[in-house]
Amino acid sequence: MSKRLLGLLQVQTSIWAILRLLRKGVAPERTTPRVLGVDDWAMRRGHRYGTVLVNLETGDVVDILPGRETQVLADWLRAHPGVEVISRDRAEAYAEGARLGAPNAIQVADRWHLLKNLGEMLVRVLAHHHHELKLLSQSLMASPTQPVPIPAQSAAISEGAEPRANPHSHRYARFQETHELHKQGCTVSAIARRTGLDRKTVSKYLKLTTLPAYRPRQHRFNKLLPYQAYLLEHWQNGRRTVRQLWLDIRALGFTGSHSVVAEFMARVRKEQGLPPYLRTALQAPVALPILSPRRAAWLLLARPDQLNEQDQRLRSALPDLHPDIRIATATAQRFAKIVREGLLHLFREWLQQSLQSTLREVRSFARGIARDYDAVRAAIALPYSNGMVEGHVNRIKFVKRQMFGRANFDLLRLRVLA
């Protein structure tokens, strides 16, 4: 494009000479802002990053810096005194750089990042309850207009608890044995040797407080679901040769073996009609909605006006799946309300209660908030956020991609600041 433009303008020089002239230019100086927004952007994702500084009162980019380390921000702030408020994300490097470069400035943690960290805490709690979430999804799919039934909780570990009466009670016995050996001080490797379990299985058991119900393998007739109507129709019309039926559905795309069709037809003959579990197989299979931990966390933190009727029913049912989910949900929703509505007078009480929570994930999140207490408190009390900075980050990425192959930092900085 540049070469064609030079030809149209009848400029007898190369694009590299033009770029060398541009690099000799000096970026315009911007006045030091009173309220500064700080965020990082990627020169090459995972390898090299930069820092963008934005005046949150005027919306202008003040400067972009090579790197996102503590010293980079601290040096710029020392060279530009006068910054009174610094809005940033939760990165410790920016927090320390702001403290060193502008010790008197008020640091404000970005509210979007606070809620993002809150959602990640909920995801970690919900990740221990995949099976309960799946049962909840299936219950809703089976009865979309009825109140959502709550799946039974798995048996909790307690002194003297009896194993569940089912064919897989040996799993529960080994699960209990794993926790008993851990209480005695045995390492993961020692427990694996004594129980015969894999080390990964031992580690998984030790992370759980309840043992999820056994999930059997999928039925071998799943491949036949699209062809069962065809088989039943031809069987009822008197065409009962299994091999011929198998050849027919193979021509329609079936990839299973002859034995699968033979076993299926044997069951049909035994019942002398349509077995009860196949009545729904004549319909096209419907994919169940997957309620993942991430989606469940979004449902619990979303504003009520963002949810439809089905989502609201799921949201109300989620806390009843397990006591841990109920505790994490109450803690997270209360903090989200404090941040969104600026309820500063409730913040200290929430923090003290969360630091003493019975859930490790809640305590870990609360300790991170306590380390950044002043900035989080300012985020609740003050109106500043990094939303405007994120918009400039997207613009920098766009400019960088336009300059693919020659987007060195010096030229990119000139384009952004010019």
N, C-alpha and C positions, 0 to 999 in steps of 0.2 A: 504493500500500500504506500509506504513512504517513498519507495523508489519511483512508483508511478506518479506520485504527487510532485516529486522533484522534476520529472520529465515534463509534466504539464506546466510547471512554473518556469521551465527552461533554465533551471539552476544547474550549472555545470560543476557539480561536486558530488561526493558520495554521502550516503546516510551516516556513515561512521564519522565523517568530518562534522556533520551537523550535531551528532550526539556529543562529540568532544567539545563543541562550542557551548552546548546546553549545560554540560557538566561544569563549565567555568562560571556559570551563574551562581548567584547567592540567594538563598531563600529569604523571603521577607521576614523581618523580626516582628513578633507578636508581643503585645504587652502581657505581663504576668497576670494571670487571672486570679480573682479572689476565691472562686469555687472551681476546683480542678477535678476532672474525671480521668481515671487511669484504667487502662486495660491492655491486654497483650493481643498480638496478631501474628500469624505464621508467615514467615518468609518461605519456609519449607517445613511442612507439618512433621513434627516429631524430631526435627533436627535444629532449625534456626527460628528464633522468634524475635519480635520487636515489641516496643511499647508505644502506644498512642496516648497523647495528652490532649484533652478537650476542655475548652472553656464552657462550663455548664450554664453560664449566664447568657452568653452570646451564641453558643452552638458552633463555634469555630474550632478547627484543629490548631492547637498551639504549637505542637512539635511531635515528631515521631523519633524514637530512640532505638539504636541497635542493641537488642538484648532485652531480657526481662528480669535481670538479676537485681538484687537489693542495691548494689552500689550504683547501677545505672540511674535509677530513680533518685537515689540520695544525692548524687552529684548534680543532677539537673535542678533539684529543689534548692540546693545550697547556692547555685549560680543564679537563681531567680527567686529571691526572697519576696514575701508578700502573700503567699498562698495561705488562706485561712481555713478552707474546708477541702478535704480530699475524699472523693467518692471512689471506692475500689471494690474488687471482688474479694473472696475470702483467702486469696493467696498470701502466705506468710511473708514471701519476699517483698511484696508491695507494702505490707503492713510495717515491716522493719525498715524498708527504704524511706517511707513517709516519716517514721519516727526519728530516723537519723537526720534526714534532710530538712524537715520542717517540724521540729518537736512541739511547737505551739499550735500547730494546725489540728483541727478536729477531723478525725477519720470517721467515715461513714461506710458501713458495710452495705453492699448492694442487696436490696430486698429480694430480687429475683433469685440471686444465688443462695440467700438464706432459705427460701422455700425449696429450692432445688436440693440443697443438703438435707432438708427435712424429709423430702420425698425419698431420698436415698436411704435414710434411716428406716423409713417404713418398709421399703423394698427388702432390706436385710431381715427385718422381722418376719415379713410375709413369706420370704423364701423358705422358711422352715415348715411351711404349711401348704405345700403344693397340692397334696392329696385333698385336703379340705376345700381348697379353692376349686379343684376340678369337680368335686361332688356338688358344690354350690352351683357351678355352671350347669351341670347336668340336671339338677333339680329345677332350675329356672327354665331350661329348655323343655323338660317334660311337662311342666305346668306353668306356662307363661302368664296366666291371668290369676293364679292363686298365690297366696302368701308363700314366700320362699321358705321351704323347710330347711332346718339347720341340720347338717350331717352330724352324726354322733362323733364325739371327740375320741381320739385314741386314748388308750389307757395310760395314765400318767405314772411316772416312776415314784413310788412311795414305799415306805417301810412296810413289809408284809403284804404287798399287793399281789393278788393272785394272777397267774397267767390267763390270757383270754382263751376260752374254750373254742378252739378252731384247729383245723389240720395244720396250721403253721405256728402253733404255740412254741415250737422249738426256737423260732426266730425271736420271740419275746424273751425266752429264757436266756438266749445268748446276748440279747440286748441288755438285760438286767445284769448278767455276768460281766459284760464289758464295763458298765458303770461302777459295779462293786469293786472290780480290780483297779479301776482308775482312782476310786476313793482310797484304796490301800497304797497308792503311790506308784503303781506300775506305769511304765511308759507305753506308748502306742505299740512299739515293736514287741515288748514283753507280752502285752495283751494279745497281740496277733499270734504269737507262738503258743500261748496257753489255750486259746480258744479255737485255733485253726482258721481264723478269719483273715481276710486280706487286710493289709494296713490301711488301705483307703476306706474299707468298710468300717474298720474300728474308728478311724477319724470321723467318718460321717455319723456313726452312732453317738460319739462323744459330743458332737455339736447339737444333737437333738435332745429335747427333754421328753418327747413322746415318740412312740414308734408308729409311723404311718401304717395303715392297713395294707395287707398284701395285695398287690395288683397282679393278677394272673396274666399270662400271655394272651394275645388276641386270638380269637377263634380262627381255626384254619379255614372256615367257610367264608371269610371276608372277601376273598377274591371272587367268590361266586355271587355276591350280592347283586351285581348288575344283570346276572343271567338266570336268577332263580325263577323269575316270572316265566321266562321262556321254558325252562325245564318242567315247571309244574303244569303249564298249559299243555305241553306235548305229552306229559305223563298221563294227564287226565283224559286226553284224546286217544289213548291206547298205544302210543309210541313209547314202549318201555325198555328198549334196548339201550343200556347205559353207554356202550361204545358209540352208537350212532348219535346219541345226545351229546356226548363229549366232542365228537367230530364236528357237530353242528355249531356248538358254541365256540370251538376253536376257530372256526371260520369267521365268527363274529368278533374275535379279539381276545378270547379267554386264554390265559397263559399257564393255568394250573395243570396238574396231572390228572390222569384217568382215575386214580384212586380217590381223589377228592370228590369227583362227581359220583363215583360208585358209593362212597360212604354216605353222601347226601341223599341219594336216591334210596339207599337201604333204610335210612331213617324215615323217609316219606312212606315207603312201603310198610314199615313196621307200624306206623301210626294209622295207616289206611286213610289218609287224608292229609290235611295241612296242619303240621304241628303248630302249637300256639306261638312259639318264638319266631316263626317265619311269617306271621301275618303282616308284620310291619316291614318285612324284607321285600315285599312286592312293590313298595314305594321307593322312590329314589332316595338314597341315603342323604341325610342332612348333616352338614358339618356343624359340630357343636362349637359355640363360641368359647374361645380359650380365655379364661380369666387368669392372666399371668400376674405375678406379684407387682410388676410395674403398673399394669392397668388398675389393679386393685388399689395401689397407693394413690394413683391419680383420682380414682373415684372418692377416696376418703378425704382428699385435700381440695377437690374442686368446689367451686361455689355452687350452691343448690340450683341457681337459675341456669347453670351450664348443663344440667343433667336431664335426660328424659325420664319417663316413668319407670322403665326397666332399670336404668342406672340407679335411680333413687332407691328402688327395692333392693338392689344389690348392695348399695352403700349402707342401708339400714341393717342388712343381714350380716355383713362382714364382721363387725365387732363380736358377734355371738359365736363365731367359729371356734375361738380359743381365748382363754383369759389373757394370754400375752398380746394377742391382736387387740383386745379391748383396751388394755393399758396403753399400748403404743398409739392407738387411734385417739384416745382421749388426750394424751400428751401432745400429739402432733396437731390436732384440730384446735386446741387451745392456743398453741404457739402461733399457728397460722392466723388466728383471729387477732392476736395481739399485734402481729406485724402489719396485717392489712388495715386494721382500724386504729392503729397508733395508741393502743392501750398501755401506755408506759407504766402506769401505776400497778399493773399486774405482772410486769416482767420479772422483777426480783423474786416474787413469791413462786412463779412458775419455775424459775431457774433452780431455786433451792429444793423444790420438790423433785425436779427431774434429776438432780445430782444424787438423790437418794432412791431413785427408782429401782425396782427389782429386776428390770431388764437391762442387760449389758449394753445393747444398742442405744437405748435412751440415755444411759449414763455417759456413753462415749460422745453422743451428739451434744449433750449438755456441757461436758468438759470443753469441747471445742468452742461453744458459745461463751463459756466463762473466760477462756483465754483471750477472746476477742470482745470482752464485755463492753468496753467503752464504745467501740465502733458499732456493735449491734444495738446498743442503747440509742446511739445517735441515729441509726437507721429507722428506729421506731418513732423518734421524736421529730426528725427533720424531713423535709420533702425531697431531698436529693436522691438520685439513683443513676445507674449506669446505662439506662436505656438509650440515651443519646450517643453515648460512646460506642455501644454495639452497632448503631447505624453507621458510624464512621468506619468501624472495622470492616463492615461489609463493603463500603465504598473503596477502601484500600485494597481489598481482595480483588475487586473488579478492575481497578487501575493496574494492579500487578499482573493480572491475566492478559490485559491488553498489551502489556509490554513484555510478553513472554520471549525469553532469549536475551533480553537486554535490561531486565528490571533489577539492576544492582541498586543497593540501598541509596546511594547518593542521588541517582536520577529519580528514583521513586519518591524520595523525600521532597525534591524540587517540585514534582508534579502535584503532590498532595498539598503542599503549602502554598504553591503559586496561586 
